[in-house]
Amino acid sequence: MDSFQRLEALVDSAGVDGIEEANALLRRFKGRSEAVTAAIEEFMLDFMTLVFVVETGEDDFEKPIRKLARTRLSNLKGLIGVAA
């Protein structure tokens, strides 16, 4: 499973332990460019928000935040592909 497939799985499960794993998976891409670093930060912020929402049981917010995290991940994947 590549890094982005694993990140997608982490978005699906959205558990607290996934935050550290996501950081570890993305660490190797940081510093490639300002755009990539910004995209990583945006994804992580949305992912941490998703984890918070899931952990607190705010079901009404889970679906839109999960969609936003997936969009950010897709954008990041595109940037990594371009920057690579």
N, C-alpha and C positions, 0 to 999 in steps of 0.2 A: 504494500500500500504506500503510495507516494505521500508527500507532506500535505498536499492539498486535499487528497481523499481523506486523510486522517483529520484534517481541520474541518472538513464537511461533517465527518462523523462526530466530532466534538460539538459542532453547532447542533446536530440532531439530539445529542444527549444532554448538552448544556449543564454539566455538573461543575461544582467548585474545583475539583481536581483537574478539570480540563483547562483552566486558566494557565496554570504553570506549564502544562504540556504544550499549549498553543504558543506561549512565549518561547519555549525551547525550540519548537518547530520553525518559528519565524525569525529567530535570532540570526541565522545565517544569511538572511536577506537584508537585514538592517544595514544602512550605510551605502547601499548600492547607488542610491540617488535620493534626493530630497523627496521626490514624488513617491518612491517606494516606502521610505521611512514614514511619511505622512499617511499613506494608505494602511500600513501596518498599525499605526497608532489609532486610526479611525476604526479599523476592524476590531482591534482589541477593546476599545471603549464600548463598541456595540455588543461585542461578545460578553464582556463583563456585565453589561446592563442586562443582557438576555439571561445570564446565569442568575443574577439578582432576582429578576422577575420570576424565573422558574422556581428558585429556592423560596421565595416569599409567597408563591401560589397566586400570583396576579394573572389569572388565566386570560383575562380580556386583553392584556398587553403582549402576551407571549407570541402570538402569530405574527403581528406586524414587526416586532423587534427581531424575531427569527428571520423574517424575510429581509429586513434591513441588513442583518449580519451576513446573510447569504449574498446579498448584492455587494456588500463591501468586500467579501472574500472573492467574489467573481472579478471585481475591479482590480484587486490586488494580484490575482492570478494573471490577469491580462498585462498588468504592468511588469510583473516578473518575467513573463514571456517576452515582452518587448525589450526589457533591460538585460536579459540574459545573453 
